[in-house]
Amino acid sequence: MRTFFSFFAIGAIVLGMASCGDKNSPEQPTPVGAIKGKFSVAPGKQVYFSQGNLQYHQDKAAAHNDHFAFAEHQYTIIGEEGNAGIDKVPCTIDLFGWGTGNSPRKTSTDVADYAEFHKWGNNRIRNGGNEANLWRTLTSDEWDHIFHGRANAKNYFSLGHIYLNSAHTDSVNGVFLLPDEWALPDGLTFNPILTQSEISFEENGNLGNRYRYEKNTYNLNGYNLEEWNAMEKAGAIFLPAAGFRHDKDYILHYDPKDQQGYYWTSTKGKAFGFDHMYINIFRNDFPFWGYSVRLVQDVK
């Protein structure tokens, strides 16, 4: 009888431990097509970023293969080759007018044609789970929270570049974001932008809340592909300076210190942008301009 009760008690304890709730539950696996880092976008709300910028592929010869996908790498950009030919097929583009989830190749310059935000995340994304409604676009307030509202936010972002070859002659500039829980990989460094003396913070009407600086901060951080892979595995995000499309003209600014990146928010008329002189969430009343799109998935 004593043995029976002992086993019964042990079984009850084990069963109780298994049903204790989140603390003992296995961690949610990282969604397909996402980087594992979790980012607060509002109090009590976190997201995963997609593995790369959104792309749209259209092939005239095989129309049934037209699809959305995420870039293979976070630093991958299409550049002029595809985006300047947005009205041609075949094409692969990664710069979109605001809210063009239902018409990614739209180039109309009539603002009225962009009155409604059609969600890119409503579409199936081939390497992002390939189901509709898995992903979404951050609001301007959520972008602002990443840069200003998170605990220790000022230490969790910066600018820099990723070297694409061993000779360091080819690189992509952009913004680095670190997740809420961050451990720097051994042997690497990360220089937050706000440790630099020339940085100032401005609140300036339509220009939004922005960090402004006076020197080429793309030189703050530089990682080769091996180093960047370690950063990415730890949850770091890279938003490449992919340029933008003005009507049908692609613009990057090939001077390395002046490369620009712009990302749409789901908030009408609002975008997140950066170059060698600022990072901010600002107002843009030209929704037909082609900007990058980086989708997120909510942490459940």
C-alpha positions in Angstrom: 0.0 0.0 0.0 2.8 2.4 0.8 4.4 1.7 -2.6 1.1 2.4 -4.3 0.7 5.7 -2.6 4.3 6.7 -3.4 3.8 6.1 -7.1 0.5 7.9 -7.0 2.0 10.9 -5.3 4.9 11.0 -7.7 2.5 10.7 -10.7 0.4 13.6 -9.3 3.4 15.8 -8.9 4.6 15.1 -12.4 1.2 15.7 -13.8 0.9 18.9 -11.9 4.3 20.1 -13.2 3.3 19.4 -16.8 0.2 21.6 -16.4 1.7 24.5 -14.6 1.4 26.9 -17.5 3.7 29.0 -19.6 6.7 28.7 -17.3 7.1 25.0 -18.0 5.7 25.0 -21.5 8.1 24.6 -24.4 9.0 27.8 -26.2 7.1 28.6 -29.4 9.2 27.6 -32.4 10.3 30.4 -34.6 7.8 30.7 -37.5 8.9 29.6 -41.0 10.6 32.5 -42.7 11.3 34.5 -39.5 14.4 35.4 -37.5 14.2 34.1 -34.0 14.7 37.5 -32.1 11.6 38.9 -30.4 11.0 42.7 -30.5 8.6 44.7 -28.3 6.4 46.9 -30.4 4.0 47.9 -27.6 3.8 47.1 -23.9 3.2 43.3 -23.7 3.3 42.8 -27.4 6.2 41.3 -29.4 6.9 40.3 -33.0 9.3 38.3 -35.1 10.8 40.0 -38.2 10.8 38.1 -41.5 14.0 36.7 -42.8 14.3 39.5 -45.5 12.5 42.2 -47.3 9.4 41.3 -49.2 9.7 40.5 -52.9 7.2 40.0 -55.7 8.0 37.8 -58.7 6.2 37.9 -62.0 7.0 35.7 -64.9 5.1 36.3 -68.1 5.9 32.8 -69.4 4.4 31.1 -66.4 1.8 33.3 -64.9 0.7 30.8 -62.4 4.1 31.1 -60.7 3.7 34.8 -59.9 4.2 35.0 -56.1 5.4 36.9 -53.1 8.5 35.7 -51.2 11.0 36.9 -48.7 14.5 37.8 -49.8 16.9 34.9 -49.2 19.1 37.0 -46.9 18.4 40.1 -44.8 21.0 42.0 -46.8 19.6 41.0 -50.2 18.2 43.8 -52.3 17.0 43.8 -55.9 18.2 47.2 -56.9 17.7 48.9 -60.2 17.6 45.8 -62.4 14.2 44.8 -61.2 12.6 47.9 -59.7 13.3 50.2 -62.7 11.5 47.6 -64.8 8.4 47.4 -62.6 6.1 47.8 -65.7 7.8 45.0 -67.6 7.7 41.2 -67.3 9.3 39.1 -66.2 10.4 41.0 -63.2 11.3 40.7 -59.5 10.7 43.8 -57.4 11.2 44.7 -53.7 9.9 48.3 -53.8 6.2 48.9 -53.5 3.7 51.7 -53.4 1.9 52.1 -50.1 -0.7 49.3 -49.3 -0.3 47.5 -52.7 -0.8 44.0 -51.4 -3.5 43.5 -54.0 -1.6 45.2 -56.8 2.2 45.0 -56.1 3.2 46.4 -59.5 0.9 49.5 -59.3 2.7 52.7 -60.5 -0.3 55.1 -60.7 0.7 58.6 -59.5 -2.9 59.4 -58.6 -3.0 59.6 -54.8 -6.7 58.6 -54.8 -5.6 55.1 -56.1 -4.0 54.5 -52.8 -6.9 55.4 -50.5 -7.1 52.0 -48.9 -4.3 49.9 -47.4 -4.3 46.4 -48.9 -2.3 44.2 -46.6 0.8 42.5 -48.1 0.5 39.9 -45.4 -2.9 38.8 -46.7 -1.1 37.0 -49.4 0.6 33.7 -49.3 4.4 34.1 -49.0 6.1 31.2 -50.6 9.0 30.8 -48.1 7.1 32.3 -45.2 4.6 29.5 -44.4 2.8 29.8 -47.7 -0.5 30.6 -46.1 -2.6 33.7 -46.2 -2.8 36.1 -43.3 0.3 35.0 -41.4 2.2 38.3 -41.7 1.6 41.9 -41.2 3.1 45.4 -41.5 4.1 47.4 -38.5 2.3 50.7 -37.7 4.2 53.9 -37.3 3.7 53.8 -33.5 5.1 50.2 -33.4 8.2 51.3 -35.3 8.6 54.2 -33.0 8.3 51.9 -30.0 11.2 49.8 -31.3 13.5 52.8 -31.4 12.2 54.8 -28.4 9.8 52.8 -26.2 11.7 49.5 -25.5 13.8 49.1 -22.3 17.3 50.3 -23.2 16.1 51.1 -26.7 19.0 53.5 -27.4 21.5 50.6 -27.0 19.6 48.3 -29.3 20.0 49.8 -32.7 22.7 51.3 -34.9 23.9 51.7 -38.5 26.6 49.9 -40.3 27.3 47.5 -43.2 27.7 43.9 -44.1 30.6 42.9 -46.3 29.6 40.6 -49.2 33.1 39.5 -50.1 36.3 38.7 -48.4 38.1 41.7 -50.0 35.6 44.1 -48.3 35.0 45.8 -51.7 31.3 45.0 -51.8 28.9 45.8 -49.0 25.4 46.7 -48.1 24.6 49.6 -45.7 21.6 49.6 -43.3 20.2 49.6 -39.8 20.9 47.0 -37.2 18.2 46.2 -34.6 18.8 44.0 -31.6 16.0 41.9 -30.0 14.7 42.5 -26.5 16.8 39.7 -25.0 20.2 40.1 -26.5 23.6 38.3 -26.0 26.4 39.5 -28.2 28.2 36.6 -29.9 31.7 35.9 -28.6 34.5 37.9 -30.3 32.2 40.5 -31.8 31.4 44.1 -31.0 28.3 46.3 -31.5 28.5 50.1 -31.3 25.1 51.7 -30.6 24.5 54.9 -32.5 23.7 57.0 -29.4 27.1 56.4 -27.8 28.5 58.8 -30.5 29.0 62.4 -29.4 27.5 64.0 -32.6 24.0 62.5 -32.2 21.0 64.5 -31.4 17.3 63.8 -31.0 14.7 66.0 -32.6 10.9 66.3 -32.5 10.0 68.1 -35.7 6.4 68.1 -37.0 6.0 66.0 -40.2 9.7 65.0 -40.0 8.7 63.0 -36.9 10.8 61.9 -34.0 14.3 61.4 -35.5 17.9 60.9 -34.6 20.2 63.1 -36.5 23.9 62.9 -36.8 26.7 64.7 -38.6 29.1 62.0 -39.7 29.0 58.8 -41.8 27.6 56.4 -39.2 27.6 53.5 -41.7 31.1 53.2 -40.5 30.0 52.4 -36.9 29.7 48.6 -37.5 31.0 46.3 -40.1 30.6 42.5 -40.3 31.7 39.9 -42.8 29.3 37.1 -43.7 30.5 34.7 -41.0 30.2 37.4 -38.3 26.8 38.5 -39.5 25.6 34.9 -39.5 26.5 34.7 -35.8 24.7 38.0 -35.2 21.6 36.8 -37.0 21.5 33.4 -35.2 21.5 35.5 -32.0 18.3 37.3 -33.3 19.7 40.5 -34.8 17.8 42.2 -37.6 19.3 44.1 -40.6 17.3 46.5 -42.7 19.2 47.2 -45.9 19.4 50.6 -47.6 17.6 49.4 -50.7 17.0 52.9 -52.2 13.5 53.9 -53.4 11.5 54.2 -56.6 10.3 57.7 -57.6 7.5 57.0 -60.0 9.3 54.5 -62.2 12.8 55.8 -61.6 14.9 53.8 -59.2 17.2 55.9 -56.9 19.8 54.5 -54.5 22.5 57.2 -54.2 25.6 55.1 -54.9 27.9 57.3 -52.8 28.3 54.9 -49.9 27.8 57.5 -47.2 24.4 58.6 -48.7 22.6 55.3 -49.4 19.0 55.5 -48.3 16.5 53.0 -47.0 12.7 53.6 -46.7 10.2 51.2 -45.3 6.4 51.6 -45.4 4.3 51.4 -42.2 0.6 50.4 -42.3 -0.3 53.9 -41.0 -1.5 56.1 -43.9 1.2 58.5 -45.0 3.8 57.3 -42.6 7.1 55.6 -43.4 10.3 54.7 -41.6 13.6 56.0 -43.2 17.3 56.4 -42.7 20.5 57.4 -44.4 23.9 58.6 -43.3 22.3 61.6 -41.5 19.1 60.4 -39.8 16.8 57.7 -38.6 13.1 58.6 -38.2 9.5 57.9 -38.8 8.2 60.6 -41.1 5.2 61.7 -43.1 5.2 61.0 -46.8 2.2 62.2 -48.8 3.3 60.4 -52.0 2.1 56.8 -51.6 3.1 55.9 -55.1 6.8 56.1 -54.2 8.3 52.6 -54.1 9.6 51.7 -50.6 10.8 48.5 -49.0 8.5 46.3 -47.0 9.6 44.2 -44.0 6.8 42.1 -42.5 6.4 40.8 -39.0 4.6 38.0 -37.3 3.1 38.4 -33.8 4.6 36.3 -31.0 1.8 34.2 -29.6 
